[in-house]
Amino acid sequence: MASTGKVLVYGGRGALGSAIVDFFKSKQWWTVSVDLASNDNADANVVVGPTDSWIEQSEKVTHGVAQVIGEDKLDAIFCVAGGWAGGNAGSADFVKSADMIWKQSVWTSTIAAHLASKHLRPSGVLQLTGAAPALEGTAFMMGYGMAKAAVHQLTKSLAGNKTGLPSDALAVAILPVTLDTPMNRKNMPSADFTTWTPLEFVASTFYDWTTKQDKRPANGSLVKLITTGGQTELIPA
C-alpha cells in the first residue's frame, strides 16, 4: 500500500518518538527516525553519534535526511528528543547536566528547524518540545528550564517574518508536564498517573495538526498539555 504522507521524528527511538512512529505507520504514513539508535519500525533511519559536536550532528542529519527522502517533501517534522535533569547552581554537576539537556533539547530543535527550511512542504508542521514548568523559574532544575525556555523562544521566532520556513508552515511547541512513559513510571511508581499525559494522545494530536487545518493552533503557539483525571486538554500558554 502506498504511503499517505511522510513525517520525520527527531528522537524517534525514545518512548514518545516510538509512539509517534507507530501511530503514523498505523495510518500508512512513511516515517524516518533520527536518533542515537535505529527504530526498526520506521521506514528509514538516520543515526547520530553520542560524541558528535553540534555542527557534526547537524551535518550528519542534514546529509542523511537528504539521502533518504530525495526530492520528496515532508508533511511534518516532530522533534521530541530530550530528557530531564535536576539541580540548581550549587549542584556539583550543574554545568554537566545543563550541557546534557542543552544537547538533547536545543541542538535537536535547531537542527529540526534547519531541516524544515529544506524539506518541509508548504503548510507543513514543525513541532518542537518545550516544557510547562519552564514558563517560570525552575530553581530545582535550572539547566532543564534554561534549555526548554530556549526552545520556547525558537518556536516564537520561527513564526515571525522571513524565518526561512516554507509558506504557511506551522511552528508549534508542546509543553508537557509529565508524559506517561515506562521510565517515568519506573522512577515515580507512587505518582498519580491520571495526571500524566498518554503518549497516544500526543501522537494523535500531531496527526490532527498534520492532516486537519482547522485543528491547528496559531503559528508560534506554546501549547500546554494538562491532564486531569486521565483527560488531557490543550491549553495555549
N, C-alpha and C positions, 0 to 999 in steps of 0.2 A: 504494500500500500504506500502510495506517495505521501511524503510528509506535508502537513498543513502549513507549517511555518518553521522558522529557525530561531533558536534562542541560545544565548551564551550564559553560562552560570559560573561566575568567578567565585571560587570556594565550593565547587561542585562535588567535592568528596566529603564535605562536612555534613552534619546532621540535617541542617536546613537546606543546604545545597543539594544533597541527595534527594530530599523530599521534592524539591522543585524539579529536578531532572526526571524523577519518576512520574510526577504529575503530568508534566508536558509530554513525556513519552506515552502516557496512557491516552493522550489526545492525538496521538500520531504526529507529534512535532519532532523535528530534528533538533538535537541538543549537542552542544560542545561544552565540556567541563574544563576549567582552568584551576589547577590546584597543585599541591605538592606531591600528589599521587593520583593515579588514574581512577576514574569512576567507570567500572565495567558496564554500567547500564547506559552510559552516554554513547552517542554515535561517534564522537571524536573527543580526543583529549589533548590538552596542551599542559605539559608537566613542567613546573619550575623547580629550581633548586633551593634548598633551605638557606644556603650561604650566598645566594645571588645578591648583588647590590641592587638598589632601586633601579638604576639605569640598566643593569644586566637583565633584571626581571622584565622590565618594560620592553627591551629589545627582543627577548626570547618570546614573550607573549605576543607581541605585535607580529613578529615573523611567523610564529606558529599558527595564530588565528588566520592570517592571510593565506597560509598554505591550505588549511582545512576547509575554508569557505570559498576560496577563489573569488570570482566576481559577484557572487551572491551577496545579498544584504541580510542583516539580522533584524528580526522584528522586535527583539528586546535583548538587553544586557542586564542581568541581575548580579549585583555584586554583594554577596552575602558572606564573604570571607571575614574572619575576625576572631576575637577571643576576649578574655577578661583577665584583668589583674588588679588586685587591690594594692593599697599602700599610700602613705602620704609623703610629704617632703622629707620626713625624718627616717623613712624606711631604709634599711641597708641596701635593698635592691631597687630603690625608687627609679633611678635612671635606667637600669636594665629592664625593668618591667615597662616603663614608658616607651623605651625603644622598641620592645616587642610589640606592644599594642599599636604603635605608630606604623610599623611594618605591616601588621595584619590589616589595619583599617584604612590608613591614609595612602600608603603605597598602592594598595589594590584599587581603591576608589579612584585615584588619579589615573592609573593605567586603564581602568574601565572607561573613564571619561574620554581618554585618548582613543581607545578602540571605537567608542561610539562616534567620534568625529570621522572615522574612516569607514566603518562597516554598518552603522545603524541606518535603516531605511528612513525616509521622511515619515513623520508621525510615529516613529518608533519610541520605545520606552527605555530609559536608562534609570535603573533603580540602584540606590546606594543604601548603606545601613548605618544609621546613627544610633542614638540611644536616648530614651526619655529622661533618665537622670541627668544627662549632660546638658539639658536646657538650663540647669542651675549648677551651683558649685558641687563638686564631688570630693569632699575632703578625705574620704576613706578610700578613694580610688582615683587619685589625681591624674595619673598617666592615661587611664581609660577615658576619663571625662574630657581631657585635653584633646585626645585623638578623635573622639566622637564629635566634639564641638567643631573640629576642623572639617569633618565630613558634612556637618550641617551647613557650614559656610560655603563649601564647594557646591553643594546642591543648589543653594540660592544663587550662586554665581553662574551656574550652568543654565539658569532660567532667564538670564538677562539678555541683552542685545549683543550680537557678534560674539557668541560663545564658541563657535566652531562646530556646534552640533547641527544635524540636518534640520530642515524646515519642519516646524510644528512638532518637534520631538518633545517628549515629556521627561523632565528630570525630577525625580522624587526620591525622598529618603523615608524609610520606615524607621520608627523609633520604638522598638520593643522595650518592655520592662524585663520580663523573663520568658524565654522560649521553653516549651516543653520538650526538652531533648533528653536522651538517655543519660548523658553526662551530668546534666543539671539534676536529674532525679537521683543519680548516684551520690552526688555531692551534697544534696539537700533533701534527704529522704523524709524529713518531718515537715516539709513545707506544704502549704495549701496549693495543691496542683490545680484547683479550679480557678486560680488567678494567673495561671501560666497560659501563654498563647500556643495553641496547637500548630504544628508545622504545616499540616494540610490546609489550615485556614490561610496561612501566609501564601502558600503555593497557589491556592485557588484565587486569592486576591490578585496576585500577579497575573494570573491567566485572564481575569476580568479586565485588568488595566490594559493588557496587551490586545485583547480582542474586542473590547467594547468602549468606544469613545465616551459614552455617557457615564461610565463607571469611574472614569479617571478623576483624580484630584487635580487641583490647579497646578500649573507648572511651577516648580520650585518648592512645592509643599514639603513640610516635615510632618509626617503622619504618625501619630502615636497609636500603638496597639494596646488597648486597655481591655483586659479580660477579667470578668467578674462572674462568679458562679458558672464558669465554663462557657460563657458567651463573650465574644470579642467584638469591640467597637473600634472603628477607625475614626480617630479624632484629630483634626488639624491642630498642630501646636501653635 
